Amino acid sequence: MFTAVPRRYDLVNRIITWGLDEQWRRKAARECLASRPKKVLDLCCGTGDLAVNLARLAENNVELTGIDYSQPMLDIAAKKAAPLAGGRRISFIYGDVANLIFPDGYFDCIGISFAFRNLTYKNPLARRHIAEVFRVLGSGGRFVIVETSQPRAKLIRKLYHLYLRWFVSRLGYLLSGNRGAYYYLAESATRFYTSEELKEMLVTAGFREVSFRPLFLGAVGIHVAIK
C-alpha cells in the first residue's frame, strides 16, 4: 500500500487536513527538540515532512535520521531534504521497525507523524514495534507521537468519523487511484485508540511518563512519552 500511494501522498494529506498537517508536524518537531537532543530519529518517516521540519528547527550539531520501509517514499524524502539551507544532512534509511538496526539507547528522541496507527492498529507486531522504540531510546529520552485521536465530545467525534468515511476515503481514492489505502486510513483513524488507551499502551511498554496535547478539537493530538 505504501509503495503505491507516494506520488499523490503529500497532495492528499494537504487536502484532507486543510493544510493543517504541516502545522501539526511543526509542533511535533518542536516537542522533539524541547529537551535539546543530540540524536533524533524520524520513525516511519514516509516522505520526510517531520524530518525536514526537524532539520529546519534543530541546532547544527543534532544528528537526524529517518527510517521507513517504503523506498518510493524515502526517495521523495531525500529530494525534499536536498535543498535544505547550509547543506543540512538527514540520513534516510530503509528498514523495518520490528527489527531496528540501531544499538540500545542510541537516540535521545524518536518522533513519528501519522504512522503510529500503522504500527499498532490491528497489527500483530504492535508490542514488538513499541518494544523496539523503547530499546533504541536512551534513558530519559522522549518518544513524540503526532497522530489521529478520538474527540471526547460525542457530537464532534461522530462528525469526525463521518468526515473520514465519507470524504477522506472517497477523495483519497479519487486523487490517488488506490481505494484500499484510503479506506484503511479512514477505518483505522475511526477505530483508533483514545488518548487514555494509547497512554496505557505506552506505560505498559515501560515508559514512565506520558502526556497528551489535543489538537483540532481532539481529532489529532501529540503524545510525549518519557523513557
C-alpha positions as CSV (number, residue, x, y, z in Angstrom):
1,M,0.0,0.0,0.0
2,F,2.7,2.5,1.0
3,T,4.7,1.8,-2.2
4,A,1.5,2.6,-4.3
5,V,0.5,6.0,-3.0
6,P,3.7,8.2,-2.7
7,R,3.1,10.1,-5.9
8,R,0.0,11.9,-4.6
9,Y,0.6,11.2,-0.9
10,D,1.5,14.7,0.1
11,L,-1.2,16.3,-2.0
12,V,-3.9,14.2,-0.4
13,N,-2.6,14.9,3.1
14,R,-2.7,18.6,2.5
15,I,-6.3,18.5,1.1
16,I,-7.9,16.2,3.7
17,T,-6.4,18.1,6.6
18,W,-7.0,21.5,5.1
19,G,-3.2,22.1,5.2
20,L,-3.1,21.7,9.0
21,D,-0.9,18.6,8.9
22,E,2.1,20.8,8.2
23,Q,1.4,22.9,11.3
24,W,0.9,19.7,13.4
25,R,4.2,18.3,12.3
26,R,6.0,21.6,13.2
27,K,4.5,21.4,16.7
28,A,5.7,17.8,16.9
29,A,9.2,18.8,15.7
30,R,9.4,21.4,18.5
31,E,8.4,18.8,21.0
32,C,11.1,16.5,19.8
33,L,13.7,19.3,20.2
34,A,12.4,20.6,23.5
35,S,15.0,18.6,25.5
36,R,17.9,19.6,23.2
37,P,18.6,16.1,21.9
38,K,21.8,15.2,20.1
39,K,20.4,12.3,18.1
40,V,16.8,12.2,16.7
41,L,15.0,9.5,14.7
42,D,12.0,10.2,12.5
43,L,10.4,6.8,12.7
44,C,8.3,5.7,9.6
45,C,9.4,9.0,8.1
46,G,7.4,8.5,4.9
47,T,8.1,11.4,2.5
48,G,10.1,13.2,5.2
49,D,8.0,16.1,6.4
50,L,8.8,15.6,10.1
51,A,12.5,15.1,9.3
52,V,12.6,18.3,7.2
53,N,10.9,20.3,10.0
54,L,13.4,18.9,12.5
55,A,16.3,20.0,10.2
56,R,14.9,23.5,9.9
57,L,14.4,23.9,13.6
58,A,17.3,21.9,15.1
59,E,20.8,23.2,16.0
60,N,23.5,22.2,13.6
61,N,25.1,19.6,15.9
62,V,21.9,17.4,16.0
63,E,22.2,14.1,14.2
64,L,19.0,13.5,12.2
65,T,17.9,10.1,10.8
66,G,14.8,9.0,9.0
67,I,13.7,5.4,8.6
68,D,10.9,3.8,6.5
69,Y,10.1,0.6,4.7
70,S,8.7,2.2,1.6
71,Q,11.6,3.0,-0.8
72,P,9.5,5.2,-3.1
73,M,8.6,7.4,0.0
74,L,12.3,7.5,1.0
75,D,13.2,8.7,-2.5
76,I,10.8,11.6,-2.2
77,A,12.1,12.4,1.3
78,A,15.6,12.6,0.0
79,K,14.6,15.0,-2.7
80,K,12.8,17.2,-0.2
81,A,15.8,17.3,2.1
82,A,18.3,18.1,-0.6
83,P,17.7,21.9,-0.8
84,L,17.9,22.4,2.9
85,A,19.9,25.6,3.8
86,G,23.6,25.1,4.7
87,G,23.6,21.6,3.2
88,R,22.0,20.2,6.4
89,R,22.1,16.4,6.0
90,I,19.4,13.9,7.0
91,S,20.3,10.2,6.8
92,F,17.4,8.3,5.3
93,I,17.5,4.5,5.8
94,Y,15.4,1.7,4.5
95,G,14.4,-0.5,7.4
96,D,11.8,-2.4,9.5
97,V,10.5,-1.1,12.8
98,A,10.2,-4.6,14.2
99,N,14.0,-5.0,13.7
100,L,15.6,-1.6,14.1
101,I,19.3,-1.6,13.1
102,F,20.4,0.8,15.9
103,P,22.1,-0.1,19.2
104,D,20.3,0.1,22.5
105,G,19.8,3.6,23.8
106,Y,21.1,5.2,20.7
107,F,18.6,8.1,20.3
108,D,17.8,10.9,22.6
109,C,14.4,11.4,20.9
110,I,12.2,9.5,18.5
111,G,9.4,11.2,16.6
112,I,6.6,9.6,14.5
113,S,4.0,11.5,12.5
114,F,0.7,9.9,11.5
115,A,2.2,6.4,11.3
116,F,1.8,5.1,14.8
117,R,-1.6,3.7,13.8
118,N,0.1,1.6,11.2
119,L,2.4,0.1,13.8
120,T,-0.4,-0.6,16.3
121,Y,-3.9,-0.8,14.8
122,K,-4.8,-4.4,14.3
123,N,-1.1,-5.1,13.9
124,P,0.1,-8.4,15.4
125,L,3.6,-6.9,15.8
126,A,2.3,-3.9,17.8
127,R,4.1,-4.9,21.0
128,R,7.3,-5.7,19.1
129,H,7.2,-2.3,17.4
130,I,6.9,-0.4,20.7
131,A,9.5,-2.6,22.4
132,E,12.0,-1.7,19.6
133,V,11.3,2.0,20.0
134,F,11.8,1.6,23.8
135,R,15.1,-0.3,23.2
136,V,16.8,2.2,20.9
137,L,15.7,5.2,23.0
138,G,18.1,6.4,25.7
139,S,17.2,6.8,29.4
140,G,15.2,10.0,29.8
141,G,14.6,10.1,26.1
142,R,11.3,11.4,24.5
143,F,9.0,9.5,22.2
144,V,6.9,12.0,20.4
145,I,3.8,10.8,18.5
146,V,1.6,13.1,16.4
147,E,-1.4,11.0,15.4
148,T,-5.2,11.0,14.9
149,S,-7.2,10.6,18.1
150,Q,-10.8,10.4,19.3
151,P,-12.5,13.7,20.3
152,R,-14.1,13.4,23.7
153,A,-17.3,15.3,22.7
154,K,-19.7,12.8,21.2
155,L,-21.1,15.1,18.5
156,I,-17.6,16.2,17.4
157,R,-16.5,12.5,17.3
158,K,-19.5,11.5,15.2
159,L,-18.9,14.3,12.7
160,Y,-15.2,13.5,12.6
161,H,-15.9,9.8,11.8
162,L,-18.4,10.8,9.1
163,Y,-15.8,13.1,7.6
164,L,-13.2,10.3,7.5
165,R,-15.6,7.7,6.0
166,W,-17.5,9.9,3.5
167,F,-14.9,12.5,2.5
168,V,-11.4,11.3,3.2
169,S,-11.8,7.7,1.8
170,R,-13.5,8.9,-1.3
171,L,-11.3,11.9,-2.1
172,G,-8.2,9.9,-1.3
173,Y,-9.3,7.2,-3.8
174,L,-10.1,9.8,-6.5
175,L,-6.8,11.5,-6.2
176,S,-4.5,8.5,-5.7
177,G,-6.4,5.8,-7.5
178,N,-5.9,3.5,-4.5
179,R,-9.2,2.7,-2.9
180,G,-7.8,0.3,-0.3
181,A,-5.2,2.7,1.1
182,Y,-7.7,5.5,1.9
183,Y,-10.4,3.1,3.1
184,Y,-7.8,1.8,5.5
185,L,-6.8,5.3,6.6
186,A,-10.5,6.2,7.3
187,E,-11.3,3.0,9.1
188,S,-8.1,2.9,11.2
189,A,-8.5,6.5,12.2
190,T,-12.1,6.0,13.1
191,R,-11.4,3.0,15.3
192,F,-8.0,4.1,16.7
193,Y,-7.3,4.3,20.4
194,T,-8.4,7.1,22.6
195,S,-5.6,9.2,24.3
196,E,-6.2,7.2,27.5
197,E,-5.9,3.9,25.8
198,L,-2.7,4.9,24.0
199,K,-1.2,6.2,27.2
200,E,-1.9,2.8,28.9
201,M,-0.2,1.0,26.0
202,L,2.9,3.1,26.4
203,V,3.0,2.9,30.1
204,T,2.6,-0.9,29.9
205,A,5.6,-0.9,27.5
206,G,7.8,0.7,30.1
207,F,7.5,4.5,29.6
208,R,7.4,6.2,32.9
209,E,5.5,9.4,31.9
210,V,3.1,10.1,29.1
211,S,1.4,13.4,28.3
212,F,-1.2,14.3,25.7
213,R,-1.9,17.6,23.9
214,P,-5.1,17.6,21.9
215,L,-5.3,19.5,18.6
216,F,-8.2,20.3,16.3
217,L,-10.9,19.6,18.8
218,G,-9.2,16.3,19.8
219,A,-9.3,14.7,16.3
220,V,-5.5,14.9,16.4
221,G,-3.0,15.0,19.3
222,I,0.6,14.9,20.3
223,H,1.7,12.3,22.8
224,V,5.0,12.6,24.6
225,A,6.3,9.5,26.4
226,I,9.4,9.7,28.5
227,K,11.6,6.6,29.0
